[in-house]
Amino acid sequence: MANDKKLLILKKKHEHALDLFQRGQLAQSAKLLQYLLKQSDSAELWNDWATIQLIRGATEDAERGYRRALDLEPANSEAEINFGILLAATAREQEAAPLLQDGVKSLKGKQRAKILHVIEICNKKGGGNHDELPKKKAAHGNAASAPLPRRAKK
């Protein structure tokens, strides 16, 4: 029973971190996610924390976070896609393409089309420049392919 209560509290705090993110309070969201990672080493938390690091421009931290998420859950399609976007945006297309190809299987609609377009560019570039890759938006520095923390599972 005590473990169930702890999990519920962690979920609520995770939801709060995602709400902070949605409101543009990236530093507070990242800080809360770091606290949660000390409590629970999960792929979902690492993916969310890494995405905030990416948006904040801390690409090395973001890469470390995505790698940890995939170490914990190798088939985590969201982490595959987000990490693939990071790699593609940093001219590492050959590394990005396999991650994106695995991750895109879980997507539908416009998101799927966007990632398929990035995969196509990665395959064409094969390590070249990334002029055609989606550029960052001004608001929070989001990539046009939009890696975003997912909502915590209820």
N, CA, C and O atoms as a GROMACS GRO file, in nm:
protein
  616
    1MET      N    1   0.082  -0.120   0.000
    1MET     CA    2   0.000   0.000   0.000
    1MET      C    3   0.086   0.126   0.000
    1MET      O    4   0.056   0.223  -0.070
    2ALA      N    5   0.194   0.126   0.079
    2ALA     CA    6   0.283   0.242   0.085
    2ALA      C    7   0.348   0.266  -0.051
    2ALA      O    8   0.367   0.381  -0.092
    3ASN      N    9   0.383   0.158  -0.122
    3ASN     CA   10   0.444   0.170  -0.253
    3ASN      C   11   0.345   0.229  -0.354
    3ASN      O   12   0.384   0.310  -0.438
    4ASP      N   13   0.217   0.190  -0.346
    4ASP     CA   14   0.113   0.246  -0.433
    4ASP      C   15   0.098   0.396  -0.410
    4ASP      O   16   0.082   0.473  -0.504
    5LYS      N   17   0.103   0.435  -0.284
    5LYS     CA   18   0.091   0.577  -0.250
    5LYS      C   19   0.209   0.656  -0.305
    5LYS      O   20   0.192   0.766  -0.356
    6LYS      N   21   0.329   0.598  -0.294
    6LYS     CA   22   0.449   0.664  -0.346
    6LYS      C   23   0.438   0.680  -0.498
    6LYS      O   24   0.471   0.786  -0.551
    7LEU      N   25   0.391   0.576  -0.567
    7LEU     CA   26   0.375   0.584  -0.712
    7LEU      C   27   0.273   0.691  -0.752
    7LEU      O   28   0.294   0.764  -0.849
    8LEU      N   29   0.165   0.700  -0.678
    8LEU     CA   30   0.064   0.801  -0.705
    8LEU      C   31   0.122   0.941  -0.687
    8LEU      O   32   0.096   1.030  -0.769
    9ILE      N   33   0.198   0.962  -0.583
    9ILE     CA   34   0.261   1.093  -0.558
    9ILE      C   35   0.358   1.126  -0.670
    9ILE      O   36   0.360   1.239  -0.719
   10LEU      N   37   0.439   1.027  -0.712
   10LEU     CA   38   0.534   1.050  -0.821
   10LEU      C   39   0.461   1.085  -0.951
   10LEU      O   40   0.505   1.174  -1.025
   11LYS      N   41   0.351   1.016  -0.979
   11LYS     CA   42   0.272   1.046  -1.099
   11LYS      C   43   0.218   1.188  -1.096
   11LYS      O   44   0.222   1.260  -1.195
   12LYS      N   45   0.166   1.228  -0.979
   12LYS     CA   46   0.112   1.364  -0.966
   12LYS      C   47   0.221   1.469  -0.986
   12LYS      O   48   0.198   1.572  -1.050
   13LYS      N   49   0.339   1.443  -0.931
   13LYS     CA   50   0.450   1.537  -0.948
   13LYS      C   51   0.497   1.540  -1.093
   13LYS      O   52   0.536   1.644  -1.145
   14HIS      N   53   0.493   1.424  -1.158
   14HIS     CA   54   0.529   1.419  -1.299
   14HIS      C   55   0.430   1.503  -1.380
   14HIS      O   56   0.469   1.581  -1.467
   15GLU      N   57   0.302   1.486  -1.352
   15GLU     CA   58   0.199   1.567  -1.420
   15GLU      C   59   0.225   1.716  -1.397
   15GLU      O   60   0.211   1.797  -1.488
   16HIS      N   61   0.262   1.751  -1.274
   16HIS     CA   62   0.291   1.892  -1.243
   16HIS      C   63   0.411   1.941  -1.324
   16HIS      O   64   0.410   2.053  -1.375
   17ALA      N   65   0.515   1.858  -1.337
   17ALA     CA   66   0.632   1.895  -1.416
   17ALA      C   67   0.593   1.919  -1.562
   17ALA      O   68   0.642   2.012  -1.625
   18LEU      N   69   0.505   1.835  -1.615
   18LEU     CA   70   0.459   1.852  -1.753
   18LEU      C   71   0.373   1.976  -1.768
   18LEU      O   72   0.378   2.043  -1.871
   19ASP      N   73   0.293   2.007  -1.666
   19ASP     CA   74   0.214   2.131  -1.669
   19ASP      C   75   0.307   2.253  -1.670
   19ASP      O   76   0.283   2.349  -1.743
   20LEU      N   77   0.412   2.249  -1.589
   20LEU     CA   78   0.510   2.358  -1.588
   20LEU      C   79   0.572   2.374  -1.727
   20LEU      O   80   0.588   2.485  -1.776
   21PHE      N   81   0.605   2.262  -1.787
   21PHE     CA   82   0.661   2.264  -1.923
   21PHE      C   83   0.563   2.331  -2.019
   21PHE      O   84   0.603   2.419  -2.096
   22GLN      N   85   0.437   2.291  -2.015
   22GLN     CA   86   0.336   2.347  -2.106
   22GLN      C   87   0.319   2.498  -2.087
   22GLN      O   88   0.285   2.569  -2.181
   23ARG      N   89   0.344   2.545  -1.966
   23ARG     CA   90   0.333   2.689  -1.936
   23ARG      C   91   0.463   2.763  -1.966
   23ARG      O   92   0.473   2.884  -1.942
   24GLY      N   93   0.564   2.691  -2.018
   24GLY     CA   94   0.690   2.755  -2.054
   24GLY      C   95   0.787   2.772  -1.939
   24GLY      O   96   0.888   2.841  -1.953
   25GLN      N   97   0.758   2.711  -1.826
   25GLN     CA   98   0.845   2.722  -1.709
   25GLN      C   99   0.945   2.605  -1.712
   25GLN      O  100   0.938   2.512  -1.633
   26LEU      N  101   1.038   2.615  -1.808
   26LEU     CA  102   1.129   2.504  -1.837
   26LEU      C  103   1.225   2.474  -1.722
   26LEU      O  104   1.248   2.358  -1.690
   27ALA      N  105   1.280   2.576  -1.660
   27ALA     CA  106   1.375   2.554  -1.551
   27ALA      C  107   1.309   2.482  -1.434
   27ALA      O  108   1.365   2.388  -1.378
   28GLN      N  109   1.188   2.526  -1.398
   28GLN     CA  110   1.117   2.462  -1.288
   28GLN      C  111   1.079   2.319  -1.322
   28GLN      O  112   1.088   2.229  -1.239
   29SER      N  113   1.035   2.298  -1.446
   29SER     CA  114   0.998   2.164  -1.490
   29SER      C  115   1.119   2.072  -1.487
   29SER      O  116   1.109   1.959  -1.438
   30ALA      N  117   1.232   2.118  -1.538
   30ALA     CA  118   1.355   2.037  -1.539
   30ALA      C  119   1.399   2.003  -1.397
   30ALA      O  120   1.443   1.892  -1.369
   31LYS      N  121   1.388   2.100  -1.308
   31LYS     CA  122   1.429   2.078  -1.168
   31LYS      C  123   1.341   1.972  -1.102
   31LYS      O  124   1.391   1.884  -1.032
   32LEU      N  125   1.211   1.980  -1.126
   32LEU     CA  126   1.120   1.881  -1.069
   32LEU      C  127   1.145   1.743  -1.130
   32LEU      O  128   1.141   1.643  -1.059
   33LEU      N  129   1.170   1.737  -1.258
   33LEU     CA  130   1.201   1.608  -1.321
   33LEU      C  131   1.331   1.549  -1.267
   33LEU      O  132   1.341   1.428  -1.250
   34GLN      N  133   1.431   1.634  -1.241
   34GLN     CA  134   1.555   1.584  -1.182
   34GLN      C  135   1.528   1.522  -1.045
   34GLN      O  136   1.582   1.417  -1.011
   35TYR      N  137   1.444   1.589  -0.967
   35TYR     CA  138   1.407   1.534  -0.836
   35TYR      C  139   1.338   1.398  -0.854
   35TYR      O  140   1.370   1.303  -0.783
   36LEU      N  141   1.246   1.390  -0.949
   36LEU     CA  142   1.173   1.265  -0.971
   36LEU      C  143   1.266   1.154  -1.019
   36LEU      O  144   1.246   1.037  -0.984
   37LEU      N  145   1.367   1.189  -1.098
   37LEU     CA  146   1.462   1.088  -1.144
   37LEU      C  147   1.542   1.028  -1.029
   37LEU      O  148   1.584   0.912  -1.035
   38LYS      N  149   1.562   1.106  -0.925
   38LYS     CA  150   1.631   1.052  -0.806
   38LYS      C  151   1.541   0.954  -0.731
   38LYS      O  152   1.589   0.867  -0.659
   39GLN      N  153   1.410   0.969  -0.749
   39GLN     CA  154   1.313   0.882  -0.684
   39GLN      C  155   1.282   0.758  -0.768
   39GLN      O  156   1.257   0.650  -0.713
   40SER      N  157   1.283   0.773  -0.899
   40SER     CA  158   1.241   0.666  -0.989
   40SER      C  159   1.318   0.678  -1.122
   40SER      O  160   1.298   0.775  -1.196
   41ASP      N  161   1.402   0.583  -1.151
   41ASP     CA  162   1.483   0.582  -1.272
   41ASP      C  163   1.402   0.521  -1.386
   41ASP      O  164   1.413   0.402  -1.412
   42SER      N  165   1.320   0.603  -1.454
   42SER     CA  166   1.232   0.549  -1.557
   42SER      C  167   1.261   0.612  -1.693
   42SER      O  168   1.305   0.727  -1.701
   43ALA      N  169   1.236   0.536  -1.799
   43ALA     CA  170   1.257   0.585  -1.935
   43ALA      C  171   1.169   0.706  -1.964
   43ALA      O  172   1.213   0.801  -2.028
   44GLU      N  173   1.047   0.704  -1.916
   44GLU     CA  174   0.955   0.815  -1.940
   44GLU      C  175   1.007   0.945  -1.879
   44GLU      O  176   1.003   1.050  -1.943
   45LEU      N  177   1.057   0.937  -1.755
   45LEU     CA  178   1.111   1.057  -1.690
   45LEU      C  179   1.238   1.105  -1.761
   45LEU      O  180   1.256   1.225  -1.782
   46TRP      N  181   1.326   1.011  -1.797
   46TRP     CA  182   1.448   1.050  -1.867
   46TRP      C  183   1.415   1.115  -2.001
   46TRP      O  184   1.477   1.215  -2.038
   47ASN      N  185   1.319   1.061  -2.074
   47ASN     CA  186   1.280   1.119  -2.202
   47ASN      C  187   1.228   1.262  -2.183
   47ASN      O  188   1.266   1.352  -2.257
   48ASP      N  189   1.143   1.281  -2.085
   48ASP     CA  190   1.087   1.414  -2.061
   48ASP      C  191   1.195   1.513  -2.020
   48ASP      O  192   1.199   1.626  -2.069
   49TRP      N  193   1.283   1.470  -1.928
   49TRP     CA  194   1.392   1.557  -1.884
   49TRP      C  195   1.483   1.592  -2.002
   49TRP      O  196   1.522   1.708  -2.018
   50ALA      N  197   1.517   1.493  -2.084
   50ALA     CA  198   1.604   1.516  -2.198
   50ALA      C  199   1.541   1.612  -2.298
   50ALA      O  200   1.611   1.695  -2.356
   51THR      N  201   1.412   1.600  -2.319
   51THR     CA  202   1.343   1.689  -2.413
   51THR      C  203   1.352   1.834  -2.366
   51THR      O  204   1.373   1.925  -2.446
   52ILE      N  205   1.335   1.855  -2.238
   52ILE     CA  206   1.348   1.991  -2.184
   52ILE      C  207   1.491   2.041  -2.201
   52ILE      O  208   1.513   2.157  -2.234
   53GLN      N  209   1.589   1.953  -2.179
   53GLN     CA  210   1.729   1.993  -2.200
   53GLN      C  211   1.753   2.032  -2.346
   53GLN      O  212   1.822   2.130  -2.374
   54LEU      N  213   1.696   1.956  -2.437
   54LEU     CA  214   1.710   1.986  -2.579
   54LEU      C  215   1.651   2.122  -2.611
   54LEU      O  216   1.714   2.203  -2.679
   55ILE      N  217   1.534   2.148  -2.563
   55ILE     CA  218   1.467   2.276  -2.589
   55ILE      C  219   1.545   2.392  -2.528
   55ILE      O  220   1.547   2.502  -2.583
   56ARG      N  221   1.609   2.366  -2.414
   56ARG     CA  222   1.690   2.469  -2.348
   56ARG      C  223   1.826   2.486  -2.416
   56ARG      O  224   1.902   2.577  -2.381
   57GLY      N  225   1.858   2.400  -2.513
   57GLY     CA  226   1.985   2.411  -2.584
   57GLY      C  227   2.099   2.331  -2.525
   57GLY      O  228   2.212   2.342  -2.572
   58ALA      N  229   2.072   2.250  -2.424
   58ALA     CA  230   2.174   2.167  -2.360
   58ALA      C  231   2.176   2.030  -2.430
   58ALA      O  232   2.131   1.930  -2.374
   59THR      N  233   2.231   2.028  -2.552
   59THR     CA  234   2.222   1.907  -2.634
   59THR      C  235   2.300   1.790  -2.575
   59THR      O  236   2.258   1.675  -2.591
   60GLU      N  237   2.412   1.816  -2.508
   60GLU     CA  238   2.486   1.705  -2.448
   60GLU      C  239   2.406   1.639  -2.336
   60GLU      O  240   2.402   1.516  -2.327
   61ASP      N  241   2.342   1.720  -2.252
   61ASP     CA  242   2.256   1.664  -2.148
   61ASP      C  243   2.138   1.591  -2.209
   61ASP      O  244   2.099   1.484  -2.163
   62ALA      N  245   2.080   1.649  -2.314
   62ALA     CA  246   1.967   1.585  -2.380
   62ALA      C  247   2.008   1.449  -2.435
   62ALA      O  248   1.936   1.351  -2.418
   63GLU      N  249   2.123   1.443  -2.499
   63GLU     CA  250   2.170   1.316  -2.553
   63GLU      C  251   2.189   1.213  -2.441
   63GLU      O  252   2.149   1.097  -2.454
   64ARG      N  253   2.249   1.257  -2.333
   64ARG     CA  254   2.270   1.167  -2.218
   64ARG      C  255   2.135   1.115  -2.167
   64ARG      O  256   2.122   0.996  -2.136
   65GLY      N  257   2.036   1.201  -2.158
   65GLY     CA  258   1.904   1.162  -2.110
   65GLY      C  259   1.833   1.065  -2.203
   65GLY      O  260   1.774   0.967  -2.158
   66TYR      N  261   1.839   1.093  -2.334
   66TYR     CA  262   1.776   1.001  -2.429
   66TYR      C  263   1.845   0.866  -2.430
   66TYR      O  264   1.780   0.762  -2.439
   67ARG      N  265   1.977   0.867  -2.420
   67ARG     CA  266   2.050   0.739  -2.416
   67ARG      C  267   2.010   0.659  -2.292
   67ARG      O  268   1.994   0.537  -2.300
   68ARG      N  269   1.994   0.726  -2.180
   68ARG     CA  270   1.953   0.657  -2.058
   68ARG      C  271   1.811   0.602  -2.073
   68ARG      O  272   1.784   0.489  -2.031
   69ALA      N  273   1.722   0.680  -2.130
   69ALA     CA  274   1.585   0.633  -2.153
   69ALA      C  275   1.586   0.507  -2.238
   69ALA      O  276   1.513   0.412  -2.209
   70LEU      N  277   1.668   0.506  -2.342
   70LEU     CA  278   1.672   0.389  -2.431
   70LEU      C  279   1.747   0.272  -2.368
   70LEU      O  280   1.721   0.157  -2.403
   71ASP      N  281   1.839   0.300  -2.276
   71ASP     CA  282   1.902   0.191  -2.200
   71ASP      C  283   1.798   0.121  -2.114
   71ASP      O  284   1.796  -0.002  -2.105
   72LEU      N  285   1.712   0.200  -2.053
   72LEU     CA  286   1.609   0.145  -1.964
   72LEU      C  287   1.497   0.076  -2.042
   72LEU      O  288   1.443  -0.025  -1.998
   73GLU      N  289   1.463   0.131  -2.158
   73GLU     CA  290   1.352   0.079  -2.238
   73GLU      C  291   1.387   0.093  -2.387
   73GLU      O  292   1.346   0.190  -2.452
   74PRO      N  293   1.462  -0.004  -2.441
   74PRO     CA  294   1.512   0.007  -2.578
   74PRO      C  295   1.404   0.028  -2.685
   74PRO      O  296   1.434   0.085  -2.790
   75ALA      N  297   1.283  -0.014  -2.662
   75ALA     CA  298   1.176   0.001  -2.761
   75ALA      C  299   1.088   0.123  -2.732
   75ALA      O  300   0.975   0.128  -2.780
   76ASN      N  301   1.136   0.219  -2.656
   76ASN     CA  302   1.059   0.339  -2.625
   76ASN      C  303   1.057   0.428  -2.749
   76ASN      O  304   1.152   0.501  -2.776
   77SER      N  305   0.947   0.421  -2.823
   77SER     CA  306   0.940   0.491  -2.952
   77SER      C  307   0.949   0.643  -2.936
   77SER      O  308   1.003   0.711  -3.023
   78GLU      N  309   0.898   0.694  -2.828
   78GLU     CA  310   0.905   0.839  -2.807
   78GLU      C  311   1.049   0.884  -2.788
   78GLU      O  312   1.091   0.986  -2.845
   79ALA      N  313   1.126   0.810  -2.710
   79ALA     CA  314   1.267   0.843  -2.690
   79ALA      C  315   1.345   0.823  -2.820
   79ALA      O  316   1.436   0.900  -2.851
   80GLU      N  317   1.310   0.719  -2.897
   80GLU     CA  318   1.376   0.697  -3.026
   80GLU      C  319   1.355   0.817  -3.119
   80GLU      O  320   1.449   0.864  -3.182
   81ILE      N  321   1.233   0.863  -3.125
   81ILE     CA  322   1.201   0.976  -3.213
   81ILE      C  323   1.270   1.103  -3.164
   81ILE      O  324   1.334   1.174  -3.242
   82ASN      N  325   1.257   1.131  -3.036
   82ASN     CA  326   1.317   1.253  -2.983
   82ASN      C  327   1.468   1.254  -3.000
   82ASN      O  328   1.527   1.355  -3.039
   83PHE      N  329   1.533   1.140  -2.969
   83PHE     CA  330   1.677   1.130  -2.984
   83PHE      C  331   1.715   1.139  -3.132
   83PHE      O  332   1.814   1.202  -3.167
   84GLY      N  333   1.635   1.076  -3.218
   84GLY     CA  334   1.660   1.086  -3.362
   84GLY      C  335   1.652   1.228  -3.412
   84GLY      O  336   1.733   1.269  -3.496
   85ILE      N  337   1.557   1.305  -3.362
   85ILE     CA  338   1.545   1.447  -3.400
   85ILE      C  339   1.669   1.523  -3.356
   85ILE      O  340   1.724   1.603  -3.432
   86LEU      N  341   1.714   1.498  -3.233
   86LEU     CA  342   1.836   1.564  -3.184
   86LEU      C  343   1.953   1.531  -3.276
   86LEU      O  344   2.027   1.621  -3.317
   87LEU      N  345   1.971   1.403  -3.308
   87LEU     CA  346   2.084   1.362  -3.392
   87LEU      C  347   2.074   1.424  -3.532
   87LEU      O  348   2.174   1.471  -3.586
   88ALA      N  349   1.955   1.423  -3.590
   88ALA     CA  350   1.936   1.481  -3.723
   88ALA      C  351   1.965   1.630  -3.722
   88ALA      O  352   2.026   1.682  -3.816
   89ALA      N  353   1.922   1.699  -3.620
   89ALA     CA  354   1.941   1.844  -3.611
   89ALA      C  355   2.086   1.882  -3.584
   89ALA      O  356   2.124   1.997  -3.600
   90THR      N  357   2.167   1.784  -3.542
   90THR     CA  358   2.309   1.811  -3.517
   90THR      C  359   2.397   1.742  -3.622
   90THR      O  360   2.512   1.708  -3.594
   91ALA      N  361   2.342   1.724  -3.741
   91ALA     CA  362   2.414   1.670  -3.856
   91ALA      C  363   2.469   1.529  -3.833
   91ALA      O  364   2.576   1.494  -3.881
   92ARG      N  365   2.395   1.449  -3.759
   92ARG     CA  366   2.432   1.309  -3.735
   92ARG      C  367   2.324   1.219  -3.795
   92ARG      O  368   2.268   1.131  -3.729
   93GLU      N  369   2.296   1.245  -3.922
   93GLU     CA  370   2.185   1.181  -3.991
   93GLU      C  371   2.196   1.029  -3.994
   93GLU      O  372   2.095   0.960  -3.981
   94GLN      N  373   2.319   0.976  -4.012
   94GLN     CA  374   2.334   0.831  -4.019
   94GLN      C  375   2.295   0.764  -3.888
   94GLN      O  376   2.243   0.652  -3.889
   95GLU      N  377   2.320   0.830  -3.776
   95GLU     CA  378   2.278   0.777  -3.646
   95GLU      C  379   2.128   0.797  -3.625
   95GLU      O  380   2.062   0.715  -3.562
   96ALA      N  381   2.076   0.906  -3.678
   96ALA     CA  382   1.936   0.943  -3.657
   96ALA      C  383   1.839   0.850  -3.730
   96ALA      O  384   1.738   0.810  -3.674
   97ALA      N  385   1.870   0.818  -3.854
   97ALA     CA  386   1.775   0.745  -3.939
   97ALA      C  387   1.724   0.615  -3.877
   97ALA      O  388   1.603   0.594  -3.876
   98PRO      N  389   1.810   0.526  -3.824
   98PRO     CA  390   1.757   0.401  -3.768
   98PRO      C  391   1.665   0.424  -3.647
   98PRO      O  392   1.565   0.354  -3.631
   99LEU      N  393   1.699   0.522  -3.564
   99LEU     CA  394   1.613   0.552  -3.448
   99LEU      C  395   1.477   0.602  -3.495
   99LEU      O  396   1.373   0.560  -3.445
  100LEU      N  397   1.479   0.693  -3.591
  100LEU     CA  398   1.353   0.748  -3.643
  100LEU      C  399   1.270   0.641  -3.713
  100LEU      O  400   1.148   0.638  -3.700
  101GLN      N  401   1.337   0.552  -3.786
  101GLN     CA  402   1.265   0.444  -3.855
  101GLN      C  403   1.198   0.350  -3.756
  101GLN      O  404   1.087   0.303  -3.782
  102ASP      N  405   1.263   0.322  -3.645
  102ASP     CA  406   1.200   0.239  -3.542
  102ASP      C  407   1.084   0.313  -3.475
  102ASP      O  408   0.976   0.258  -3.457
  103GLY      N  409   1.108   0.438  -3.439
  103GLY     CA  410   1.008   0.515  -3.366
  103GLY      C  411   0.886   0.552  -3.446
  103GLY      O  412   0.776   0.561  -3.391
  104VAL      N  413   0.902   0.575  -3.577
  104VAL     CA  414   0.790   0.622  -3.660
  104VAL      C  415   0.679   0.519  -3.669
  104VAL      O  416   0.564   0.554  -3.699
  105LYS      N  417   0.710   0.394  -3.643
  105LYS     CA  418   0.609   0.288  -3.651
  105LYS      C  419   0.491   0.313  -3.556
  105LYS      O  420   0.380   0.265  -3.580
  106SER      N  421   0.515   0.387  -3.450
  106SER     CA  422   0.410   0.412  -3.351
  106SER      C  423   0.328   0.537  -3.381
  106SER      O  424   0.232   0.566  -3.309
  107LEU      N  425   0.364   0.612  -3.485
  107LEU     CA  426   0.297   0.739  -3.513
  107LEU      C  427   0.193   0.726  -3.623
  107LEU      O  428   0.194   0.633  -3.703
  108LYS      N  429   0.103   0.824  -3.623
  108LYS     CA  430  -0.002   0.832  -3.724
  108LYS      C  431  -0.015   0.977  -3.769
  108LYS      O  432   0.033   1.069  -3.703
  109GLY      N  433  -0.079   0.996  -3.880
  109GLY     CA  434  -0.116   1.129  -3.926
  109GLY      C  435   0.000   1.222  -3.953
  109GLY      O  436   0.102   1.183  -4.009
  110LYS      N  437  -0.019   1.349  -3.913
  110LYS     CA  438   0.079   1.454  -3.941
  110LYS      C  439   0.213   1.428  -3.875
  110LYS      O  440   0.318   1.454  -3.934
  111GLN      N  441   0.210   1.376  -3.752
  111GLN     CA  442   0.337   1.346  -3.684
  111GLN      C  443   0.417   1.244  -3.764
  111GLN      O  444   0.537   1.260  -3.784
  112ARG      N  445   0.350   1.140  -3.810
  112ARG     CA  446   0.416   1.036  -3.889
  112ARG      C  447   0.474   1.096  -4.017
  112ARG      O  448   0.588   1.066  -4.054
  113ALA      N  449   0.397   1.179  -4.085
  113ALA     CA  450   0.442   1.241  -4.209
  113ALA      C  451   0.566   1.328  -4.185
  113ALA      O  452   0.660   1.325  -4.265
  114LYS      N  453   0.567   1.403  -4.076
  114LYS     CA  454   0.682   1.488  -4.045
  114LYS      C  455   0.807   1.404  -4.021
  114LYS      O  456   0.915   1.436  -4.072
  115ILE      N  457   0.794   1.297  -3.945
  115ILE     CA  458   0.910   1.214  -3.915
  115ILE      C  459   0.955   1.139  -4.040
  115ILE      O  460   1.075   1.122  -4.061
  116LEU      N  461   0.863   1.094  -4.123
  116LEU     CA  462   0.901   1.030  -4.249
  116LEU      C  463   0.979   1.126  -4.337
  116LEU      O  464   1.073   1.087  -4.407
  117HIS      N  465   0.940   1.253  -4.334
  117HIS     CA  466   1.013   1.355  -4.410
  117HIS      C  467   1.155   1.371  -4.355
  117HIS      O  468   1.250   1.380  -4.432
  118VAL      N  469   1.170   1.374  -4.224
  118VAL     CA  470   1.302   1.386  -4.164
  118VAL      C  471   1.387   1.264  -4.198
  118VAL      O  472   1.506   1.276  -4.227
  119ILE      N  473   1.326   1.145  -4.196
  119ILE     CA  474   1.398   1.022  -4.233
  119ILE      C  475   1.448   1.032  -4.378
  119ILE      O  476   1.562   0.998  -4.408
  120GLU      N  477   1.361   1.080  -4.466
  120GLU     CA  478   1.399   1.095  -4.607
  120GLU      C  479   1.519   1.188  -4.620
  120GLU      O  480   1.612   1.160  -4.696
  121ILE      N  481   1.516   1.298  -4.548
  121ILE     CA  482   1.627   1.393  -4.551
  121ILE      C  483   1.754   1.328  -4.495
  121ILE      O  484   1.862   1.343  -4.552
  122CYS      N  485   1.741   1.256  -4.385
  122CYS     CA  486   1.856   1.187  -4.326
  122CYS      C  487   1.917   1.090  -4.426
  122CYS      O  488   2.039   1.082  -4.440
  123ASN      N  489   1.833   1.015  -4.494
  123ASN     CA  490   1.882   0.918  -4.591
  123ASN      C  491   1.952   0.986  -4.708
  123ASN      O  492   2.051   0.934  -4.760
  124LYS      N  493   1.900   1.102  -4.750
  124LYS     CA  494   1.964   1.177  -4.859
  124LYS      C  495   2.098   1.235  -4.814
  124LYS      O  496   2.198   1.228  -4.885
  125LYS      N  497   2.097   1.292  -4.695
  125LYS     CA  498   2.216   1.361  -4.645
  125LYS      C  499   2.325   1.262  -4.606
  125LYS      O  500   2.441   1.280  -4.642
  126GLY      N  501   2.287   1.158  -4.535
  126GLY     CA  502   2.383   1.056  -4.494
  126GLY      C  503   2.507   1.112  -4.427
  126GLY      O  504   2.617   1.060  -4.447
  127GLY      N  505   2.490   1.217  -4.349
  127GLY     CA  506   2.605   1.273  -4.278
  127GLY      C  507   2.643   1.411  -4.328
  127GLY      O  508   2.735   1.473  -4.274
  128GLY      N  509   2.574   1.461  -4.431
  128GLY     CA  510   2.605   1.594  -4.483
  128GLY      C  511   2.544   1.703  -4.398
  128GLY      O  512   2.509   1.681  -4.282
  129ASN      N  513   2.532   1.823  -4.457
  129ASN     CA  514   2.472   1.932  -4.378
  129ASN      C  515   2.323   1.907  -4.361
  129ASN      O  516   2.267   1.817  -4.424
  130HIS      N  517   2.260   1.984  -4.278
  130HIS     CA  518   2.120   1.962  -4.246
  130HIS      C  519   2.035   2.084  -4.273
  130HIS      O  520   1.946   2.118  -4.195
  131ASP      N  521   2.062   2.152  -4.386
  131ASP     CA  522   1.987   2.272  -4.420
  131ASP      C  523   1.838   2.245  -4.436
  131ASP      O  524   1.756   2.333  -4.407
  132GLU      N  525   1.800   2.125  -4.482
  132GLU     CA  526   1.659   2.096  -4.505
  132GLU      C  527   1.588   2.047  -4.380
  132GLU      O  528   1.465   2.035  -4.380
  133LEU      N  529   1.662   2.018  -4.273
  133LEU     CA  530   1.598   1.968  -4.152
  133LEU      C  531   1.516   2.078  -4.088
  133LEU      O  532   1.548   2.196  -4.103
  134PRO      N  533   1.409   2.040  -4.018
  134PRO     CA  534   1.324   2.140  -3.954
  134PRO      C  535   1.404   2.232  -3.864
  134PRO      O  536   1.487   2.186  -3.785
  135LYS      N  537   1.380   2.360  -3.877
  135LYS     CA  538   1.450   2.460  -3.795
  135LYS      C  539   1.376   2.480  -3.664
  135LYS      O  540   1.260   2.442  -3.649
  136LYS      N  541   1.446   2.541  -3.570
  136LYS     CA  542   1.385   2.566  -3.439
  136LYS      C  543   1.288   2.682  -3.447
  136LYS      O  544   1.310   2.778  -3.521
  137LYS      N  545   1.181   2.673  -3.372
  137LYS     CA  546   1.085   2.782  -3.358
  137LYS      C  547   1.137   2.876  -3.251
  137LYS      O  548   1.220   2.838  -3.168
  138ALA      N  549   1.089   2.996  -3.253
  138ALA     CA  550   1.131   3.093  -3.152
  138ALA      C  551   1.079   3.056  -3.014
  138ALA      O  552   1.153   3.064  -2.916
  139ALA      N  553   0.954   3.014  -3.003
  139ALA     CA  554   0.895   2.985  -2.872
  139ALA      C  555   0.961   2.862  -2.811
  139ALA      O  556   0.946   2.751  -2.862
  140HIS      N  557   1.032   2.880  -2.706
  140HIS     CA  558   1.100   2.776  -2.629
  140HIS      C  559   1.206   2.703  -2.710
  140HIS      O  560   1.262   2.605  -2.661
  141GLY      N  561   1.237   2.746  -2.831
  141GLY     CA  562   1.336   2.679  -2.913
  141GLY      C  563   1.293   2.541  -2.960
  141GLY      O  564   1.378   2.458  -2.991
  142ASN      N  565   1.163   2.513  -2.967
  142ASN     CA  566   1.114   2.381  -3.010
  142ASN      C  567   1.155   2.355  -3.154
  142ASN      O  568   1.148   2.444  -3.239
  143ALA      N  569   1.197   2.232  -3.182
  143ALA     CA  570   1.221   2.193  -3.321
  143ALA      C  571   1.085   2.179  -3.389
  143ALA      O  572   0.985   2.148  -3.324
  144ALA      N  573   1.082   2.203  -3.517
  144ALA     CA  574   0.954   2.194  -3.590
  144ALA      C  575   0.897   2.053  -3.581
  144ALA      O  576   0.775   2.035  -3.592
  145SER      N  577   0.982   1.953  -3.560
  145SER     CA  578   0.934   1.816  -3.547
  145SER      C  579   0.881   1.788  -3.408
  145SER      O  580   0.831   1.679  -3.380
  146ALA      N  581   0.893   1.884  -3.322
  146ALA     CA  582   0.827   1.886  -3.192
  146ALA      C  583   0.850   1.768  -3.100
  146ALA      O  584   0.757   1.694  -3.072
  147PRO      N  585   0.974   1.749  -3.051
  147PRO     CA  586   0.984   1.653  -2.943
  147PRO      C  587   0.919   1.716  -2.821
  147PRO      O  588   0.952   1.828  -2.784
  148LEU      N  589   0.831   1.645  -2.760
  148LEU     CA  590   0.763   1.697  -2.642
  148LEU      C  591   0.755   1.589  -2.537
  148LEU      O  592   0.741   1.471  -2.568
  149PRO      N  593   0.763   1.629  -2.411
  149PRO     CA  594   0.738   1.529  -2.307
  149PRO      C  595   0.595   1.479  -2.322
  149PRO      O  596   0.504   1.555  -2.354
  150ARG      N  597   0.577   1.352  -2.300
  150ARG     CA  598   0.441   1.298  -2.309
  150ARG      C  599   0.371   1.315  -2.176
  150ARG      O  600   0.435   1.334  -2.073
  151ARG      N  601   0.242   1.309  -2.181
  151ARG     CA  602   0.164   1.319  -2.058
  151ARG      C  603   0.188   1.193  -1.977
  151ARG      O  604   0.192   1.082  -2.031
  152ALA      N  605   0.202   1.209  -1.848
  152ALA     CA  606   0.222   1.093  -1.761
  152ALA      C  607   0.101   1.003  -1.771
  152ALA      O  608  -0.012   1.050  -1.783
  153LYS      N  609   0.126   0.873  -1.766
  153LYS     CA  610   0.017   0.777  -1.773
  153LYS      C  611  -0.064   0.783  -1.645
  153LYS      O  612  -0.009   0.793  -1.536
  154LYS      N  613  -0.194   0.777  -1.662
  154LYS     CA  614  -0.281   0.785  -1.545
  154LYS      C  615  -0.308   0.647  -1.491
  154LYS      O  616  -0.379   0.633  -1.392
   0.00000   0.00000   0.00000
